Amino acid sequence: MIKKILVANRGEIAMRIFRTCRVMNIATVAIYTRVDRGALHVRYAEEAYCISDSPEDTSYLKPEKILAIAKKTGAAIHPGYGFLSENADFARRCEEEGVIFIGPSADIIAKMGIKTEARKIMREAGLPIVPGTENPVKGIEEAKKVAAEVGYPIMLKALAGGGGKGMRLVHSEEEVEEALRLSQSEAGSSFGNNAVYIEKYIENPHHIEVQILGDKYGNVVHLYERECSIQRRNQKVIEESPSPFVKDETRAKMFKVAVEACKKIGYYSAGTLEFMMDKDQNFYFLEMNTRLQVEHPVTEACTGVDLVRDMIQVAAGNPLPYKQENIEFRGASIECRIYAEDPENNFMPSPGVITVREAPEGRNLRLDSAAYAGFEVSLHYDPMIAKLCCWGRTRESAISNMARALREYKILGIKTTIPFHQRVLKNAAFLKGEYDTTFIDTRFDKEDLKRRQNTDPTVAVIAATLKHYEQEKEAASRATTLPVVGDSLWKYYGKLQMTANNY
């Protein structure tokens, strides 16, 4: 059994991993930059080490320092997602130094990390592949030639990355040169590798992914699928399981080929196979994420599996604690990613200090977060500050639970995507499950948020109530006489505070 774990990450994912460690009686080690010295994950862990070289240094990409801390503390390393989670060189260094890396082998990470290589491997393993290039495009003329062969529209994608970075949709030959330049530039700045490749763009597609889990003894199971089609700038904002679009016959076929492919490549730990699915239920392999996904709570809610616990068990050399037939899928779940962004202004980042944070509570609800009142959301890191996940016996009840939770969730001081999620949950196309990756551009009324802001008196009521409350509190602090019998300042202030809390 692993006795201590260093999480090479920050924010909500560090907290999520630490919580499972605490359940398993595993000691915890945090790392942090000076910007994050007051972060919740730093205070929660039993040990914490600063990795900044200077006050201005905000990077968590410090493999040598992280490895040295792990060896010093005797800890295994869980990378979370992002940062070093899919860095094959880092995983290999851990293997060489005798530090347990909680994830798949460095070789698998390397092969799946180069998207064109992953496409070759998965095609040989039996997965259907989107038409496109098997090697990076070398210039504009080659890009135009390939595009003409596969047919427009095409998608330019970063060879060594994900998360929507370096992706450009191209509709015609006239757009190729500019799109290629922008794609290569963004890929280079995001991943240190400006190589891009071409895929045929599946129009009006669904983004479906299959969660798998394997051990070092050849056992692989699937944990069903997630629908991830509601996206902005090619990044997911809402996920749900099961998909309201996928038919049972297609679902069974997709699970079968996903598990068989992972067995053939010798995959172990948690991983996700991402597919694009067209309107006729044809599905094509996109990429494999060799790490824990952001949206894993959706799967955990419906299966009862703790993916972090099982990743730790597998890394320690234990077999999977269950077989496929032991995994029972129950109900439906939905997750909303809460970003510090302004949905009324094209989802522009909204950094700043959170002045008020009131978290939702109740049944069938899970909130993964590291935010608190007084926490400063920095421009240096990803703007996601929380993940809200709700479960229900049916999709309708899961949506109702989410609507209630979002109404209770209050964050002031910065803009968040909470109003956007509330409007999505009232959208007719979403409620019917009739949406795809074009939802925000084609089925969502973006102007509705602005109209609501102009007509909804909520903000003004909150501001007036809080101002009056503060004035009354200050007056009371100066008062030298007792209130008239029958009047209670406590009740009076309480009513004012309740008024503010109801908005």
C-alpha positions in Angstrom: 0.0 0.0 0.0 1.2 3.5 -0.8 1.7 5.5 2.4 2.1 9.0 1.1 1.1 10.9 -2.0 2.4 14.2 -3.5 -0.2 15.8 -5.8 1.7 17.6 -8.5 -1.2 20.0 -9.1 -3.3 22.7 -7.5 -6.9 23.8 -6.9 -9.9 21.6 -6.9 -8.2 18.6 -8.4 -5.6 18.6 -5.7 -8.3 18.8 -3.0 -10.3 16.0 -4.7 -7.2 13.7 -4.6 -6.3 14.7 -1.1 -9.8 13.8 0.2 -9.6 10.3 -1.1 -6.1 10.0 0.4 -7.6 11.0 3.8 -10.2 8.3 3.4 -7.5 5.7 2.7 -5.3 7.0 5.6 -2.6 8.1 3.1 -0.4 11.1 4.1 -0.5 14.0 1.8 2.1 16.4 0.3 1.2 19.7 -1.5 3.3 21.8 -3.8 2.6 25.5 -4.4 3.8 28.7 -6.0 4.0 31.9 -4.1 0.9 33.1 -5.8 -0.9 30.1 -4.3 0.6 30.2 -0.8 -2.9 30.9 0.7 -4.6 28.2 -1.5 -6.9 25.6 0.2 -4.9 22.6 -1.0 -1.8 24.0 0.7 -3.7 24.3 4.0 -5.4 20.9 3.7 -2.2 18.8 3.1 -0.1 17.6 5.9 3.1 18.8 4.2 3.5 21.6 1.7 6.5 22.8 -0.3 7.0 26.0 -2.3 8.4 25.4 -5.8 8.7 29.0 -6.9 12.2 30.4 -7.9 11.0 34.0 -7.3 7.9 35.9 -6.3 7.0 36.3 -10.0 7.4 32.5 -10.8 3.9 31.0 -11.2 4.9 27.7 -12.9 3.9 24.2 -11.7 6.0 22.7 -14.5 9.0 21.9 -12.3 9.6 18.2 -12.8 13.1 18.2 -11.1 11.9 20.0 -8.0 8.7 17.9 -7.7 10.7 14.7 -8.1 13.2 15.9 -5.4 10.4 16.7 -3.0 8.8 13.3 -3.7 12.1 11.5 -2.9 12.7 13.6 0.2 9.2 12.9 1.6 9.0 9.3 0.4 5.8 10.0 -1.6 4.3 8.6 -4.7 3.1 11.2 -7.3 -0.4 11.8 -8.5 -0.3 14.3 -11.4 -4.0 15.1 -11.5 -4.9 16.6 -14.9 -3.1 19.2 -16.9 0.5 20.3 -16.0 2.7 17.2 -16.0 -0.1 14.6 -16.1 0.6 13.6 -19.7 4.3 14.3 -19.7 6.0 11.1 -20.7 9.4 12.3 -19.8 8.3 13.1 -16.3 6.7 9.7 -15.9 9.8 8.0 -17.2 12.0 10.0 -14.7 9.7 8.8 -11.9 10.2 5.2 -13.1 14.0 5.6 -13.3 14.2 7.2 -9.8 12.0 4.6 -8.2 9.1 7.0 -7.5 5.6 5.6 -8.0 3.8 7.5 -10.7 0.0 7.1 -10.3 -1.0 6.7 -13.9 -0.1 4.6 -16.9 3.4 3.8 -18.1 5.7 6.4 -19.7 5.7 4.5 -22.9 1.9 4.5 -23.2 1.8 8.2 -22.3 4.3 8.9 -25.0 2.5 6.9 -27.7 -0.9 8.4 -26.9 0.5 11.9 -26.4 1.5 12.2 -30.1 -2.0 12.3 -31.7 -1.0 11.0 -35.1 0.8 8.1 -33.4 -2.3 7.4 -31.3 -4.4 7.4 -34.4 -2.2 4.7 -36.0 -2.1 2.6 -32.9 -5.8 2.7 -32.3 -6.6 2.0 -36.0 -4.5 -1.1 -35.7 -6.3 -2.0 -32.5 -9.6 -1.9 -34.4 -11.0 1.6 -33.7 -12.6 3.6 -36.5 -10.5 6.8 -37.2 -11.6 10.2 -38.6 -10.0 10.6 -42.1 -6.9 12.8 -42.0 -3.1 12.8 -41.8 -1.0 10.3 -40.0 1.9 12.7 -39.8 2.2 16.5 -39.1 1.6 18.7 -42.1 4.9 20.4 -43.2 3.6 23.5 -44.9 0.7 25.4 -46.5 0.8 23.5 -49.8 0.7 20.1 -48.1 -2.1 21.3 -45.9 -4.1 22.5 -48.9 -3.5 19.2 -50.7 -4.6 17.0 -47.8 -7.6 19.2 -47.2 -8.7 18.8 -50.8 -8.3 15.0 -50.5 -10.4 14.6 -47.3 -12.8 17.4 -48.2 -13.7 20.6 -46.5 -14.5 21.5 -43.7 -11.3 20.3 -41.9 -9.9 20.7 -38.4 -6.3 21.7 -37.7 -5.2 20.2 -34.4 -2.1 20.4 -32.2 0.0 17.2 -32.4 1.1 17.3 -28.7 -1.8 18.8 -26.8 -5.5 19.0 -26.1 -8.1 21.1 -24.3 -9.0 23.0 -27.5 -5.6 24.6 -27.8 -4.3 24.9 -31.3 -7.6 23.9 -32.9 -8.9 25.7 -36.0 -11.9 24.9 -38.1 -11.3 25.6 -41.8 -14.1 25.8 -44.3 -12.3 26.6 -47.5 -8.8 26.8 -49.2 -8.7 30.6 -48.7 -8.7 30.1 -44.9 -5.9 27.5 -44.8 -2.9 29.8 -44.6 -4.1 32.0 -41.8 -5.6 29.1 -39.8 -2.4 27.1 -40.1 -0.3 30.0 -38.9 -2.6 30.6 -35.9 -2.8 26.9 -35.0 0.9 26.4 -35.1 1.5 29.5 -33.0 -1.0 28.5 -30.3 0.3 24.9 -30.3 3.9 26.1 -29.9 3.1 28.5 -27.0 0.9 26.0 -25.2 2.8 22.7 -25.6 6.3 23.7 -26.8 5.6 21.9 -30.0 4.1 23.7 -33.0 3.3 20.6 -35.1 -0.3 20.2 -36.3 -2.2 17.6 -38.2 -5.4 17.5 -40.2 -8.7 15.7 -39.5 -11.9 15.8 -41.5 -14.4 17.8 -39.6 -17.5 15.9 -38.7 -20.4 18.4 -39.0 -22.8 18.8 -36.1 -21.0 16.1 -34.1 -21.5 14.7 -30.6 -18.4 14.5 -28.4 -18.7 11.2 -26.6 -16.1 9.7 -24.4 -15.7 6.3 -22.7 -14.1 6.0 -19.3 -11.9 2.9 -18.9 -9.8 1.5 -16.0 -7.2 -1.2 -16.2 -4.7 -2.9 -14.0 -1.2 -4.4 -14.6 -2.6 -7.9 -15.0 -4.4 -7.3 -18.3 -7.8 -6.6 -16.8 -9.7 -3.7 -18.3 -13.3 -2.5 -17.7 -15.3 0.4 -19.0 -17.3 2.7 -16.8 -19.8 3.8 -19.4 -19.9 7.0 -21.4 -20.1 10.7 -20.9 -21.7 13.2 -23.3 -19.4 16.3 -23.6 -20.9 18.2 -26.5 -21.7 21.5 -24.8 -18.5 23.4 -25.4 -17.2 26.9 -25.8 -13.9 27.5 -27.7 -13.6 23.7 -28.0 -13.6 23.3 -24.2 -16.2 21.4 -22.3 -18.6 23.3 -20.0 -21.3 20.8 -19.3 -21.1 17.0 -19.2 -23.7 14.3 -18.5 -24.1 10.6 -18.3 -25.6 8.6 -19.9 -25.7 10.5 -23.3 -29.3 11.3 -24.3 -28.3 10.8 -27.9 -26.4 7.5 -28.1 -28.5 4.4 -28.8 -28.0 1.2 -26.8 -26.7 -0.8 -29.8 -24.1 1.9 -30.6 -23.2 2.2 -26.9 -22.5 -1.5 -26.6 -20.4 -1.5 -29.8 -18.4 1.5 -28.6 -17.7 0.0 -25.2 -16.6 -3.3 -26.8 -14.0 -1.7 -29.1 -12.7 0.7 -26.4 -12.0 -2.1 -23.9 -10.5 -4.4 -26.6 -8.2 -1.6 -27.9 -6.9 -0.9 -24.3 -6.2 -4.5 -23.7 -4.2 -4.7 -27.0 -2.0 -1.8 -26.0 -1.5 -3.0 -22.4 -3.2 0.0 -20.8 -3.5 0.3 -17.1 -4.8 3.0 -14.7 -7.6 5.4 -15.5 -8.0 6.6 -19.1 -10.5 8.1 -21.5 -11.1 7.4 -25.1 -12.7 10.3 -26.9 -14.9 9.9 -29.9 -16.8 12.1 -32.4 -20.2 10.7 -33.4 -22.2 11.9 -36.4 -26.0 12.2 -36.7 -26.2 8.6 -37.9 -24.4 7.2 -34.8 -21.1 6.5 -36.6 -18.3 7.1 -34.2 -14.6 7.8 -34.8 -11.7 7.8 -32.4 -10.3 11.2 -31.6 -7.7 10.8 -28.9 -6.9 9.1 -25.6 -6.4 11.0 -22.4 -4.0 9.0 -20.3 -5.0 10.7 -17.0 -7.9 11.5 -14.8 -10.5 13.6 -16.6 -11.9 16.9 -15.3 -15.4 15.4 -15.6 -14.8 12.1 -13.8 -17.4 13.0 -11.0 -20.1 12.3 -13.6 -19.0 8.7 -13.9 -18.5 8.3 -10.2 -22.0 9.5 -9.5 -23.6 6.8 -11.7 -21.3 3.9 -10.9 -20.3 4.4 -7.2 -16.6 3.9 -8.2 -13.9 6.1 -6.7 -11.5 6.5 -9.7 -8.8 8.1 -7.6 -8.8 5.3 -5.1 -8.6 2.7 -7.8 -5.8 4.5 -9.6 -3.9 4.4 -6.3 -4.6 0.7 -5.9 -3.5 -0.1 -9.4 -0.3 2.0 -9.0 0.5 0.0 -5.9 0.3 -3.2 -7.9 -3.1 -4.4 -6.9 -5.6 -5.9 -9.4 -8.9 -4.2 -10.1 -11.3 -4.9 -7.2 -14.2 -5.7 -9.6 -15.1 -7.2 -12.9 -17.3 -5.6 -15.6 -20.4 -7.5 -14.5 -19.9 -6.0 -11.0 -20.3 -2.4 -12.2 -23.8 -1.2 -11.9 -24.9 1.9 -13.7 -27.6 3.9 -11.8 -29.6 6.9 -12.8 -28.2 10.0 -14.5 -25.8 12.7 -13.6 -24.8 16.1 -14.9 -21.8 18.4 -14.2 -21.5 22.1 -14.7 -18.0 23.6 -14.7 -18.0 26.9 -12.9 -15.5 29.2 -14.6 -14.4 32.7 -13.5 -15.5 34.0 -16.8 -18.1 36.5 -18.0 -20.6 34.6 -20.2 -22.1 38.0 -21.3 -18.8 39.0 -22.8 -17.8 36.0 -24.9 -16.6 34.1 -21.8 -13.8 36.6 -21.1 -11.7 35.8 -17.9 -12.9 37.5 -14.7 -10.0 37.5 -12.3 -10.3 39.0 -8.8 -11.1 38.4 -5.2 -14.2 36.3 -4.3 -16.0 38.5 -1.7 -19.0 36.1 -1.0 -19.1 32.4 -1.5 -22.2 30.4 -0.5 -22.1 26.8 -1.6 -25.2 24.7 -2.4 -26.1 21.8 -0.1 -28.5 18.9 -0.1 -29.1 15.4 -1.5 -27.6 14.1 -4.7 -25.1 16.9 -5.0 -21.3 17.1 -5.2 -19.2 20.2 -5.3 -15.5 19.9 -6.1 -13.9 23.3 -5.3 -10.9 25.0 -3.8 -12.5 28.5 -3.7 -13.5 30.4 -0.6 -14.5 33.9 0.4 -11.3 36.0 0.2 -9.6 33.7 -2.4 -8.1 35.5 -5.3 -8.7 34.1 -8.8 -5.5 34.6 -10.7 -5.0 35.1 -14.4 -1.9 32.8 -14.2 -4.0 29.6 -14.0 -7.1 28.0 -15.6 -10.2 30.0 -14.8 -12.2 26.9 -13.6 -12.9 27.4 -9.9 -15.4 24.6 -9.2 -17.3 21.6 -10.6 -20.9 21.1 -9.6 -22.3 17.6 -10.1 -25.8 16.4 -9.5 -27.4 13.0 -9.7 -31.0 11.8 -10.2 -32.9 8.6 -10.8 -33.7 10.0 -14.2 -32.2 12.7 -16.4 -35.1 15.0 -15.6 -34.5 14.7 -11.9 -30.7 15.3 -12.3 -31.5 18.5 -14.2 -33.9 19.6 -11.6 -31.4 19.0 -8.8 -28.8 21.0 -10.8 -31.2 23.9 -11.3 -31.9 24.0 -7.6 -28.2 23.8 -6.7 -27.2 26.6 -9.2 -29.9 28.8 -7.7 -28.3 28.3 -4.2 -24.7 28.8 -5.4 -23.6 32.4 -4.8 -20.3 33.8 -5.8 -19.7 37.6 -5.7 -16.7 39.7 -6.4 -16.1 38.1 -9.8 -18.1 37.1 -12.8 -18.9 33.3 -13.2 -20.6 31.0 -15.6 -23.4 30.2 -13.2 -26.0 32.4 -15.1 -25.0 30.7 -18.3 -25.6 27.2 -16.8 -29.0 28.3 -15.5 -30.1 29.4 -18.9 -28.8 26.2 -20.6 -30.9 24.2 -18.1 -34.0 26.0 -19.4 -33.2 25.6 -23.1 -35.7 23.5 -24.9 -33.1 21.8 -27.1 -31.0 20.8 -24.0 -34.0 19.6 -22.1 -35.0 17.3 -25.0 -31.4 16.1 -25.3 -31.3 17.4 -28.9 -27.9 19.2 -28.9 -24.4 18.7 -30.3 -21.1 20.6 -30.2 -22.6 23.5 -32.1 -25.2 24.1 -29.3 -23.8 27.5 -28.0 -23.5 28.9 -31.5 -26.7 27.6 -33.0 -29.2 26.6 -30.2 -28.4 28.9 -27.3 -29.7 32.5 -27.2 -26.6 34.4 -26.1 -28.5 37.7 -26.0 -30.8 36.3 -23.4 -28.1 36.7 -20.7 -27.8 40.4 -21.6 -31.5 41.0 -21.7 -31.8 39.3 -18.3 -29.1 41.5 -16.8 -30.9 44.6 -18.1 -34.3 43.6 -16.8 -33.5 41.6 -13.7 -33.5 43.8 -10.5 -31.6 41.2 -8.5 -28.3 43.0 -8.5 -29.8 46.3 -7.5 -31.9 44.7 -4.7 -28.8 42.9 -3.3 -26.7 46.1 -3.4 -29.4 48.2 -1.8 -30.1 45.6 0.9 -26.4 45.1 1.8 -25.9 48.9 1.9 -28.8 49.4 4.2 -27.6 46.5 6.4 -24.1 47.9 6.7 -25.6 51.4 7.6 -27.8 49.9 10.2 -25.0 47.8 11.7 -22.8 50.9 11.9 -25.5 52.9 13.6 -26.1 50.1 16.1 -22.5 50.1 17.0 -22.7 53.8 17.9 -26.0 53.5 19.8 -25.9 54.2 23.5 -29.5 53.2 24.3 -31.2 49.8 24.3 -33.9 49.0 21.7 -37.6 49.4 22.6 -39.0 46.3 24.3 -40.5 44.1 21.6 -38.0 45.2 19.0 -35.0 42.9 18.3 -32.1 44.3 16.4 -30.9 40.7 15.9 -34.2 39.8 14.2 -34.0 43.0 12.1 -30.5 42.4 10.9 -31.4 38.7 10.3 -34.3 39.7 8.1 -32.0 42.0 6.1 -29.4 39.3 5.7 -32.0 36.7 4.6 -33.3 39.2 2.0 -29.8 39.4 0.6 -29.3 35.6 0.7 -32.5 35.0 -1.3 -31.0 36.6 -4.4 
